[in-house]
Amino acid sequence: MGERLTGKRILITGAADNIGRACVEHFLREGARVVIADIDVERATATAKELGAGFVEVDVADEASIIAMVETATSELGGLDALCQLAAIQIVGPLETLSVEEWDRCFEVNARSQFLGAKYAIPALRASGRGSIVNFSSQAARLGGGVYGATKSAVLSISRTFARELARDNIRVNAVLPGWVDTPFNNPIIELMGGNERHAEVVARSVPLGRQATPDEIAPMVVYLVSDESSYVTGQAISVDGGSTMA
């Protein structure tokens, strides 16, 4: 076990599986205490039990549920040093056929939730004296990509807004922008693209490193951002995308 996060108390949303689960594994390996928050009770409970983390149910589209999540996690952990917000949904399809309800739902889960989570975690993070918020955006925020990309662009603006305001409280706020990651979360967009073969062609052509990432290749960046090693890093949008969005 490492010591980079010894003493850190971390609340992470959307961590029942995929990138979130990998983050929890890395957090625990580095000595942190973790509470997983997810709407998928069965899967998240199993993950928490297997890894040795706490669990709290949350619907990130519901304000009251987020308030309860923060209160429960803070009480269980005895405080809060970091909030990592990964919960998201993938809605795909042409804009002209997208319903207003689908548009609103995607923004509620992917963007508004990150505002609400940060808003209600501020007191606990301020009290820790060394707070860190890590919001998850996507390479789709820079390359474009339907309503999902629009929500992830909003996450960047939310993150910068909070970073500037909360700096005086020594609360750092950063956004991670993964590129293609080999998880089932991307299945809807892969299907829309025409299937796995077409997707593989796109990855080979558009990603300089020529492949997708694994969740374990995204998690170390999150570890860095919640650790004291990144104590002078805030307001940043950090791509982990194999070079897809080189400046």
C-alpha positions in Angstrom: 0.0 0.0 0.0 1.2 3.5 -0.8 0.9 6.6 1.3 0.1 9.4 -1.1 -3.4 9.7 0.2 -3.0 8.7 3.8 -5.6 10.5 5.9 -7.6 11.7 2.9 -11.4 11.3 3.1 -12.9 11.0 -0.3 -16.5 10.9 -1.6 -16.8 9.7 -5.2 -20.0 9.5 -7.3 -20.6 7.0 -10.1 -18.0 4.5 -8.9 -19.9 1.2 -9.0 -17.8 0.2 -12.0 -15.6 1.4 -14.9 -13.4 4.5 -14.3 -15.0 5.2 -10.9 -14.2 1.7 -9.6 -10.6 2.0 -10.8 -10.4 5.4 -8.9 -11.6 3.8 -5.7 -9.1 1.0 -6.0 -6.3 3.5 -6.5 -7.5 5.7 -3.6 -7.6 2.8 -1.2 -4.2 1.5 -2.4 -2.7 4.9 -1.5 -4.2 5.0 2.0 -7.4 7.0 1.6 -10.8 6.3 3.2 -13.6 6.3 0.6 -17.4 6.5 0.3 -18.9 5.4 -3.0 -22.2 7.2 -4.0 -24.2 5.6 -6.8 -27.8 5.1 -7.9 -27.1 1.4 -8.8 -27.5 0.1 -5.2 -26.8 -3.6 -6.0 -23.7 -3.1 -8.0 -22.2 -0.3 -5.9 -22.9 -2.1 -2.6 -21.0 -5.1 -4.0 -18.1 -2.9 -5.2 -17.9 -1.2 -1.8 -17.9 -4.5 0.1 -15.3 -6.1 -2.2 -12.9 -3.1 -2.1 -13.5 -2.0 1.5 -15.2 1.3 0.9 -18.4 2.8 2.3 -21.5 3.3 0.3 -24.4 5.8 0.1 -27.2 5.7 -2.4 -27.7 8.9 -4.5 -29.7 10.2 -7.4 -27.4 13.0 -8.6 -30.3 14.6 -10.5 -32.1 15.1 -7.2 -31.0 18.0 -5.0 -32.3 16.5 -1.7 -30.5 13.2 -2.5 -27.2 15.0 -3.0 -27.6 16.9 0.2 -28.2 13.6 2.0 -25.2 12.0 0.2 -22.8 14.7 1.4 -24.2 14.7 4.9 -24.0 10.9 5.2 -20.5 10.6 3.7 -19.1 13.4 5.8 -20.5 11.9 8.9 -19.2 8.4 8.1 -15.7 9.7 7.1 -15.5 12.3 9.9 -15.0 15.1 7.4 -14.3 15.5 3.7 -11.0 16.2 1.9 -12.1 15.5 -1.7 -15.1 15.2 -3.9 -14.8 13.3 -7.2 -17.8 13.5 -9.5 -18.0 10.9 -12.1 -21.7 10.1 -12.3 -23.0 10.6 -15.8 -25.3 9.2 -18.5 -24.8 8.8 -22.2 -27.7 9.9 -24.5 -26.9 9.7 -28.2 -28.7 10.5 -31.4 -29.3 13.4 -33.8 -30.3 16.7 -32.2 -33.4 17.0 -34.4 -34.8 13.8 -32.9 -33.7 14.4 -29.3 -36.5 15.2 -27.0 -36.5 18.2 -24.7 -36.8 15.7 -21.8 -33.7 13.8 -22.9 -31.8 17.1 -23.3 -32.8 18.2 -19.8 -32.1 14.8 -18.2 -28.6 14.7 -19.6 -27.9 18.2 -18.3 -29.4 17.3 -14.9 -27.2 14.2 -14.4 -24.0 15.3 -16.2 -23.7 19.0 -15.4 -26.2 20.3 -12.8 -25.2 17.5 -10.5 -21.6 18.7 -10.4 -22.8 22.2 -9.4 -25.0 20.7 -6.6 -22.3 18.3 -5.4 -19.7 21.0 -5.1 -22.2 23.5 -3.6 -23.2 21.2 -0.7 -19.7 19.8 -0.1 -18.1 23.3 0.3 -18.6 23.6 4.1 -16.9 20.2 4.8 -14.1 20.8 2.2 -13.5 24.2 3.7 -13.3 22.8 7.2 -10.6 20.3 6.0 -8.4 23.2 5.1 -7.2 21.4 1.9 -10.2 20.6 -0.2 -10.1 19.2 -3.7 -12.9 18.8 -6.2 -12.4 16.7 -9.3 -15.1 16.9 -11.9 -15.3 14.6 -14.9 -15.7 16.2 -18.3 -14.7 14.4 -21.6 -12.8 14.9 -24.8 -16.3 15.4 -26.3 -16.3 18.8 -24.6 -13.5 19.9 -27.0 -14.3 17.8 -30.1 -18.1 18.2 -30.0 -20.5 15.3 -29.6 -24.3 15.8 -29.3 -26.0 16.7 -26.0 -23.3 14.6 -24.1 -20.6 16.9 -25.4 -22.6 19.9 -24.6 -23.0 18.8 -21.0 -19.3 18.1 -20.7 -18.5 21.6 -22.0 -20.7 22.9 -19.2 -18.7 20.9 -16.7 -15.6 22.8 -17.8 -17.2 26.2 -17.2 -18.6 25.0 -13.8 -15.2 23.8 -12.8 -13.4 27.1 -13.7 -16.1 29.1 -12.0 -15.8 27.1 -8.7 -12.0 27.1 -8.9 -11.8 30.9 -9.0 -14.4 31.4 -6.2 -13.1 28.7 -3.9 -9.4 29.4 -4.1 -9.7 31.7 -1.1 -10.8 28.7 0.9 -7.9 26.5 -0.3 -10.4 24.3 -2.2 -9.0 23.4 -5.6 -11.3 22.5 -8.5 -10.1 20.7 -11.6 -11.7 18.8 -14.5 -10.4 15.5 -16.0 -11.2 14.9 -19.7 -10.9 11.3 -20.6 -10.7 10.2 -24.3 -11.8 6.8 -25.5 -11.8 4.4 -22.5 -12.6 0.7 -22.9 -15.8 0.5 -20.8 -19.4 -0.4 -21.5 -20.3 3.3 -20.9 -19.4 4.0 -24.5 -21.5 1.2 -26.0 -24.4 3.6 -27.1 -22.0 5.8 -29.1 -20.2 2.8 -30.5 -23.5 1.4 -31.8 -24.4 4.8 -33.3 -21.0 4.8 -35.0 -21.8 1.5 -36.7 -20.4 -1.0 -34.3 -17.0 -2.2 -32.9 -15.2 -2.5 -36.3 -16.1 1.1 -37.2 -15.2 2.3 -33.8 -11.8 0.6 -33.9 -11.1 2.3 -37.2 -12.0 5.7 -35.7 -9.7 5.1 -32.7 -6.8 4.0 -34.8 -7.1 7.1 -37.0 -7.9 9.8 -34.4 -5.9 8.7 -31.3 -2.1 9.3 -31.8 -1.4 6.5 -29.4 -3.6 4.3 -31.5 -5.7 2.7 -28.8 -8.3 3.2 -26.1 -7.3 3.7 -22.5 -8.1 1.4 -19.7 -9.8 2.7 -16.5 -6.5 2.1 -14.7 -4.8 4.6 -17.0 -7.3 7.4 -16.0 -7.3 6.8 -12.2 -3.7 7.9 -11.5 -4.5 11.4 -12.7 -7.4 11.6 -10.3 -5.1 10.4 -7.5 -2.7 13.2 -8.3 -5.5 15.8 -8.3 -6.8 14.8 -4.8 -3.3 14.4 -3.4 -1.2 17.2 -1.9 1.2 16.8 -4.8 -1.2 19.0 -6.8 -1.5 21.6 -4.1 -0.8 24.4 -6.6 -3.1 23.1 -9.4 -6.6 24.5 -9.8 -8.9 25.6 -12.5 -7.4 23.2 -15.0 -8.9 21.0 -17.7 -6.6 18.0 -17.9 -7.0 15.7 -20.9 -6.1 12.0 -20.6 -6.9 11.0 -24.1 -3.9 9.5 -25.9 -3.1 12.8 -27.6 -6.5 13.2 -29.3 -6.9 16.8 -28.4 -3.3 18.1 -28.5 -3.2 21.9 -28.2 
